[in-house]
Structures are given as structure tokens and as C-alpha cells.
Amino acid sequence: MKILKNSILSIFAVLLLISSSCKKEEIEEPAANIPTVTTIQVHDISNTTAFSGGEVVSDGGETVLSRGVCWDTNIDPTITHSKTEDGDGAGYFSSIINGLSMNTTYYVRAYATTKNGTGYGSTMSFTTTSTSGFYFTPTNAIIGNSVTVSFFGGDEVTFTQGSNCPDLTAMATIQQGTSTIIYPSSVTYIDSKHFDATYNLSPNTYVGTYDVKVGFSPCSRTEYSSFSITN
């Protein structure tokens, strides 16, 4: 009887050891890896658009099915909020953020999704411009080269060639004070909301910060500063 009792206790101990070992293995099982992503600084911010992007540094061992940036007016947005879809796979990508409201602060971060889940980059904030109409795509210009600047009318400003307003070639100037005025060498009229102007910067052009001005009377004049010309 004693032998039978000892055998039963031995069997119970073995079963308990096996059960404990299985639980231990379940606890220590590593979690699935999600992608590692970085967010690119937001730039070229306007009334309703901005540019960003990111880099998928690591895919976590699985194929990246989608990537882009997500944004919202609340901090730490996710892919359940507004987002772009900028291809798949690892590496760098660029994103255009559209449909924004004027003079509003947004939060944006890059994301990448695999079958294991979604990884996010760091969150960055930016504020859309508060101008009611005209804005331009800022481009740093180098003396001795030509530079093309894109002008956009926004919600309330339209551009007209000829008729009641001076030709766009005379309208779109970049100038430093009143002494240095650079007129575009050519203008490509896209539509009433958009034209591109090309400027030839001679070796004698002054280095510094310029104003960008559009329009002469009877057209309304709109201007921006912080157009940088460097050597």
C-alpha cells in the first residue's frame, strides 16, 4: 500500500513539473516584431497642404504592406485618423498631406504596417499658414543659377495674364529693399490659381533675404518675405 502511495505521488510530481514547464515556455515566448519607423520633418507648409514622409528603418522580419504618414489635431495620431498611403517595403518615402484647415495646429507621424502590426515614428507638430490667399513654394536660390518658384492663389486670390492686370512676368518679382528688383525671365501660366516663374540670378546678385511680391495697381499686391538667395 505504501509503495502504491509513493508511486501516485511520484506521478503527480512529474505531471506538475511538466505543466509548470509548459507554462514557463508560454510566458517566455517572444512577441512579434513590428516595424521601426522615423518621421521626416514637416516642410513647405501652406494654408491647406504640407509635406512630410519617413523611413522604414526595419521591417521587423516581415514585409511592409503599407506605409505613409497619419495626422490629426490631437497628439499621437494613428492610422484610424487621416493618413497617406505611400507604397510598401522598407526605405525612405515622401508624403503630401492634403485637406488641412487654415491656421490650425496638426500632429503627424510616419507609420508602417506588416502582418505583425503597425509601427510609428516620433510625433511632430506644425501649424498651417493663416494667409487668406496667395502663397508660394519657397526655394533657396544660388547666385549664378536659375530658380523656378511656384505661385498658388489659394482660396481667394486668382492670377490673370494681361486684361485688367499686368502680365505675370511684370507682377511676380523678388526684391531686396527698393534697390534690387529681380523680374522673372519666363512665366508658365498653369491656371488662374497657379503659375511658375523662373528667375536667372546673375553673379552680381546680392546675397540675402528677399521679399516675394505679386501684383501692381489695379491688382492687389500680396507679398511674402524669407526668400533666401545664397552664393
C-alpha positions as a Markdown table, in Angstrom:
| # | Residue | x | y | z |
|---|---|---|---|---|
| 1 | Met | 0.0 | 0.0 | 0.0 |
| 2 | Lys | 2.9 | 2.3 | 0.9 |
| 3 | Ile | 4.5 | 1.5 | -2.5 |
| 4 | Leu | 1.3 | 2.4 | -4.4 |
| 5 | Lys | 1.0 | 5.7 | -2.5 |
| 6 | Asn | 4.6 | 6.6 | -3.3 |
| 7 | Ser | 4.1 | 5.8 | -7.0 |
| 8 | Ile | 1.0 | 8.0 | -7.1 |
| 9 | Leu | 2.9 | 10.9 | -5.5 |
| 10 | Ser | 5.8 | 10.4 | -8.0 |
| 11 | Ile | 3.4 | 10.5 | -11.0 |
| 12 | Phe | 1.7 | 13.7 | -9.6 |
| 13 | Ala | 5.1 | 15.4 | -9.2 |
| 14 | Val | 6.1 | 14.6 | -12.7 |
| 15 | Leu | 2.8 | 15.9 | -14.1 |
| 16 | Leu | 3.2 | 19.1 | -12.1 |
| 17 | Leu | 6.7 | 19.6 | -13.4 |
| 18 | Ile | 5.6 | 19.2 | -17.0 |
| 19 | Ser | 2.7 | 21.6 | -16.5 |
| 20 | Ser | 5.0 | 24.2 | -14.9 |
| 21 | Ser | 7.5 | 23.8 | -17.7 |
| 22 | Cys | 4.8 | 24.4 | -20.4 |
| 23 | Lys | 3.6 | 27.5 | -18.7 |
| 24 | Lys | 7.1 | 28.8 | -18.4 |
| 25 | Glu | 7.6 | 28.4 | -22.1 |
| 26 | Glu | 4.3 | 30.2 | -22.9 |
| 27 | Ile | 5.3 | 33.2 | -20.8 |
| 28 | Glu | 8.8 | 33.5 | -22.3 |
| 29 | Glu | 7.6 | 33.3 | -25.9 |
| 30 | Pro | 8.8 | 36.5 | -27.6 |
| 31 | Ala | 6.3 | 39.0 | -29.0 |
| 32 | Ala | 6.0 | 39.6 | -32.8 |
| 33 | Asn | 8.2 | 42.4 | -34.0 |
| 34 | Ile | 6.6 | 45.5 | -35.6 |
| 35 | Pro | 8.4 | 47.8 | -38.0 |
| 36 | Thr | 10.7 | 50.6 | -36.8 |
| 37 | Val | 9.9 | 53.9 | -38.5 |
| 38 | Thr | 11.2 | 57.5 | -38.4 |
| 39 | Thr | 9.3 | 60.7 | -39.3 |
| 40 | Ile | 10.7 | 63.3 | -41.7 |
| 41 | Gln | 10.4 | 67.0 | -40.6 |
| 42 | Val | 7.3 | 68.7 | -42.0 |
| 43 | His | 8.1 | 71.3 | -44.6 |
| 44 | Asp | 6.6 | 73.5 | -47.3 |
| 45 | Ile | 3.5 | 74.3 | -45.2 |
| 46 | Ser | 0.7 | 76.3 | -46.7 |
| 47 | Asn | -2.9 | 77.0 | -45.9 |
| 48 | Thr | -4.2 | 73.5 | -46.8 |
| 49 | Thr | -1.2 | 71.3 | -47.5 |
| 50 | Ala | 2.2 | 70.2 | -46.1 |
| 51 | Phe | 4.9 | 67.8 | -47.0 |
| 52 | Ser | 6.5 | 65.1 | -44.8 |
| 53 | Gly | 7.4 | 61.4 | -45.1 |
| 54 | Gly | 9.6 | 58.9 | -43.3 |
| 55 | Glu | 11.9 | 56.0 | -43.4 |
| 56 | Val | 11.2 | 52.3 | -42.6 |
| 57 | Val | 14.4 | 51.5 | -40.8 |
| 58 | Ser | 13.5 | 47.9 | -40.0 |
| 59 | Asp | 10.5 | 45.8 | -41.2 |
| 60 | Gly | 10.7 | 43.5 | -38.1 |
| 61 | Gly | 11.2 | 40.5 | -40.2 |
| 62 | Glu | 8.0 | 40.8 | -42.2 |
| 63 | Thr | 7.1 | 42.5 | -45.5 |
| 64 | Val | 5.8 | 46.1 | -45.1 |
| 65 | Leu | 2.4 | 46.1 | -46.6 |
| 66 | Ser | 1.7 | 49.8 | -46.4 |
| 67 | Arg | 3.4 | 53.0 | -45.2 |
| 68 | Gly | 2.8 | 56.7 | -45.0 |
| 69 | Val | 2.0 | 59.4 | -42.5 |
| 70 | Cys | -1.1 | 59.9 | -40.3 |
| 71 | Trp | -2.2 | 63.2 | -38.8 |
| 72 | Asp | -4.8 | 64.7 | -36.6 |
| 73 | Thr | -5.4 | 67.8 | -34.4 |
| 74 | Asn | -4.9 | 65.6 | -31.4 |
| 75 | Ile | -1.4 | 64.4 | -30.4 |
| 76 | Asp | -0.1 | 60.9 | -31.4 |
| 77 | Pro | -2.4 | 60.2 | -34.4 |
| 78 | Thr | -2.9 | 56.6 | -35.7 |
| 79 | Ile | -3.9 | 55.0 | -38.9 |
| 80 | Thr | -7.5 | 55.3 | -37.8 |
| 81 | His | -7.2 | 59.1 | -38.4 |
| 82 | Ser | -6.3 | 60.8 | -41.7 |
| 83 | Lys | -3.4 | 59.2 | -43.5 |
| 84 | Thr | -1.5 | 58.8 | -46.7 |
| 85 | Glu | -0.5 | 55.5 | -48.4 |
| 86 | Asp | 2.9 | 55.8 | -49.9 |
| 87 | Gly | 3.8 | 52.4 | -51.2 |
| 88 | Asp | 5.2 | 49.4 | -49.4 |
| 89 | Gly | 8.6 | 47.9 | -48.4 |
| 90 | Ala | 11.5 | 49.4 | -46.4 |
| 91 | Gly | 13.4 | 52.6 | -47.0 |
| 92 | Tyr | 12.5 | 56.3 | -47.5 |
| 93 | Phe | 9.2 | 57.7 | -48.7 |
| 94 | Ser | 7.7 | 61.1 | -49.2 |
| 95 | Ser | 4.1 | 62.2 | -48.3 |
| 96 | Ile | 1.8 | 65.0 | -49.3 |
| 97 | Ile | -0.7 | 66.0 | -46.6 |
| 98 | Asn | -3.8 | 67.5 | -48.1 |
| 99 | Gly | -7.2 | 68.8 | -46.9 |
| 100 | Leu | -5.9 | 70.8 | -44.0 |
| 101 | Ser | -7.6 | 73.8 | -42.4 |
| 102 | Met | -6.0 | 77.3 | -42.4 |
| 103 | Asn | -4.2 | 78.5 | -39.2 |
| 104 | Thr | -4.6 | 75.1 | -37.5 |
| 105 | Thr | -2.1 | 73.0 | -35.5 |
| 106 | Tyr | -1.7 | 69.4 | -36.5 |
| 107 | Tyr | 0.3 | 66.4 | -35.3 |
| 108 | Val | 1.8 | 64.0 | -37.7 |
| 109 | Arg | 3.9 | 60.8 | -37.6 |
| 110 | Ala | 5.1 | 58.2 | -40.0 |
| 111 | Tyr | 3.8 | 54.6 | -39.9 |
| 112 | Ala | 4.5 | 51.2 | -41.4 |
| 113 | Thr | 2.2 | 48.1 | -41.3 |
| 114 | Thr | 3.1 | 44.4 | -41.5 |
| 115 | Lys | 1.1 | 41.4 | -40.6 |
| 116 | Asn | 2.6 | 41.7 | -37.1 |
| 117 | Gly | 1.1 | 45.2 | -36.6 |
| 118 | Thr | 1.8 | 48.9 | -37.2 |
| 119 | Gly | 4.9 | 50.8 | -36.0 |
| 120 | Tyr | 5.0 | 54.6 | -35.7 |
| 121 | Gly | 7.7 | 57.2 | -35.8 |
| 122 | Ser | 8.0 | 60.2 | -33.5 |
| 123 | Thr | 5.2 | 62.8 | -33.5 |
| 124 | Met | 5.8 | 66.2 | -34.9 |
| 125 | Ser | 3.6 | 69.3 | -34.8 |
| 126 | Phe | 3.1 | 72.0 | -37.4 |
| 127 | Thr | 0.7 | 74.9 | -38.0 |
| 128 | Thr | -0.8 | 75.8 | -41.4 |
| 129 | Thr | -0.5 | 79.3 | -42.6 |
| 130 | Ser | -3.1 | 81.9 | -41.9 |
| 131 | Thr | -3.0 | 83.9 | -45.2 |
| 132 | Ser | -6.3 | 84.1 | -46.9 |
| 133 | Gly | -5.0 | 83.7 | -50.4 |
| 134 | Phe | -1.6 | 83.8 | -52.2 |
| 135 | Tyr | 1.3 | 81.7 | -51.1 |
| 136 | Phe | 4.4 | 80.4 | -52.9 |
| 137 | Thr | 6.6 | 77.3 | -52.7 |
| 138 | Pro | 9.8 | 78.6 | -51.1 |
| 139 | Thr | 13.0 | 77.6 | -52.7 |
| 140 | Asn | 16.6 | 78.6 | -51.8 |
| 141 | Ala | 18.3 | 80.1 | -54.8 |
| 142 | Ile | 22.0 | 80.1 | -55.6 |
| 143 | Ile | 23.8 | 83.0 | -57.4 |
| 144 | Gly | 24.8 | 82.1 | -60.9 |
| 145 | Asn | 21.9 | 79.6 | -61.4 |
| 146 | Ser | 18.3 | 79.9 | -62.4 |
| 147 | Val | 15.5 | 79.0 | -60.0 |
| 148 | Thr | 11.8 | 78.3 | -60.6 |
| 149 | Val | 9.2 | 79.3 | -58.0 |
| 150 | Ser | 5.6 | 78.1 | -57.9 |
| 151 | Phe | 2.9 | 80.6 | -57.0 |
| 152 | Phe | -0.5 | 79.4 | -55.8 |
| 153 | Gly | -3.7 | 81.6 | -55.5 |
| 154 | Gly | -5.3 | 79.8 | -52.5 |
| 155 | Asp | -8.9 | 80.3 | -51.8 |
| 156 | Glu | -9.4 | 84.0 | -52.5 |
| 157 | Val | -6.6 | 85.0 | -54.9 |
| 158 | Thr | -6.6 | 84.4 | -58.7 |
| 159 | Phe | -3.9 | 85.3 | -61.2 |
| 160 | Thr | -4.7 | 86.8 | -64.6 |
| 161 | Gln | -2.5 | 87.2 | -67.7 |
| 162 | Gly | -3.0 | 90.5 | -69.3 |
| 163 | Ser | -6.5 | 92.1 | -69.3 |
| 164 | Asn | -7.1 | 94.1 | -66.2 |
| 165 | Cys | -3.8 | 93.2 | -64.5 |
| 166 | Pro | -0.2 | 93.5 | -65.7 |
| 167 | Asp | 1.3 | 90.4 | -67.3 |
| 168 | Leu | 2.6 | 87.9 | -64.8 |
| 169 | Thr | 6.1 | 88.5 | -65.9 |
| 170 | Ala | 5.9 | 92.0 | -64.5 |
| 171 | Met | 3.8 | 91.0 | -61.5 |
| 172 | Ala | 6.0 | 88.4 | -59.9 |
| 173 | Thr | 9.1 | 90.0 | -58.5 |
| 174 | Ile | 11.7 | 89.2 | -55.8 |
| 175 | Gln | 13.3 | 92.2 | -54.3 |
| 176 | Gln | 15.6 | 93.3 | -51.6 |
| 177 | Gly | 14.5 | 96.7 | -50.3 |
| 178 | Thr | 13.9 | 99.2 | -53.2 |
| 179 | Ser | 17.2 | 98.9 | -54.9 |
| 180 | Thr | 17.3 | 95.3 | -56.1 |
| 181 | Ile | 14.4 | 94.0 | -58.1 |
| 182 | Ile | 14.6 | 90.7 | -60.0 |
| 183 | Tyr | 11.9 | 90.1 | -62.6 |
| 184 | Pro | 11.2 | 86.5 | -63.9 |
| 185 | Ser | 12.8 | 85.6 | -67.2 |
| 186 | Ser | 9.8 | 83.4 | -68.1 |
| 187 | Val | 6.4 | 82.5 | -66.7 |
| 188 | Thr | 4.4 | 79.4 | -67.2 |
| 189 | Tyr | 0.7 | 80.1 | -66.6 |
| 190 | Ile | -0.9 | 76.8 | -65.3 |
| 191 | Asp | -4.3 | 78.2 | -64.5 |
| 192 | Ser | -5.9 | 81.1 | -62.6 |
| 193 | Lys | -4.7 | 79.6 | -59.3 |
| 194 | His | -1.1 | 78.6 | -60.3 |
| 195 | Phe | 1.8 | 79.8 | -62.3 |
| 196 | Asp | 5.6 | 79.1 | -62.3 |
| 197 | Ala | 8.1 | 81.8 | -62.6 |
| 198 | Thr | 11.8 | 81.3 | -63.5 |
| 199 | Tyr | 14.5 | 83.8 | -62.3 |
| 200 | Asn | 18.0 | 84.0 | -63.7 |
| 201 | Leu | 20.4 | 85.0 | -60.8 |
| 202 | Ser | 23.4 | 86.7 | -62.2 |
| 203 | Pro | 26.8 | 86.6 | -60.5 |
| 204 | Asn | 26.2 | 90.2 | -59.4 |
| 205 | Thr | 23.0 | 89.4 | -57.4 |
| 206 | Tyr | 23.1 | 90.4 | -53.8 |
| 207 | Val | 23.1 | 87.6 | -51.2 |
| 208 | Gly | 20.5 | 87.8 | -48.5 |
| 209 | Thr | 16.8 | 87.6 | -47.8 |
| 210 | Tyr | 14.3 | 88.9 | -50.3 |
| 211 | Asp | 10.6 | 89.7 | -50.5 |
| 212 | Val | 8.4 | 87.9 | -53.0 |
| 213 | Lys | 5.8 | 90.3 | -54.4 |
| 214 | Val | 2.9 | 89.7 | -56.8 |
| 215 | Gly | 0.7 | 92.4 | -58.3 |
| 216 | Phe | 0.7 | 96.1 | -59.2 |
| 217 | Ser | -2.2 | 98.5 | -59.2 |
| 218 | Pro | -5.0 | 98.0 | -60.1 |
| 219 | Cys | -4.2 | 94.4 | -58.9 |
| 220 | Ser | -3.9 | 93.9 | -55.2 |
| 221 | Arg | -0.4 | 93.4 | -54.0 |
| 222 | Thr | 0.4 | 90.4 | -51.9 |
| 223 | Glu | 3.9 | 89.7 | -50.5 |
| 224 | Tyr | 6.0 | 87.3 | -48.6 |
| 225 | Ser | 9.4 | 87.5 | -47.0 |
| 226 | Ser | 12.1 | 85.0 | -46.3 |
| 227 | Phe | 13.1 | 84.0 | -49.8 |
| 228 | Ser | 16.8 | 83.3 | -49.4 |
| 229 | Ile | 19.5 | 83.8 | -52.1 |
| 230 | Thr | 22.9 | 82.3 | -51.3 |
| 231 | Asn | 26.2 | 82.1 | -53.1 |
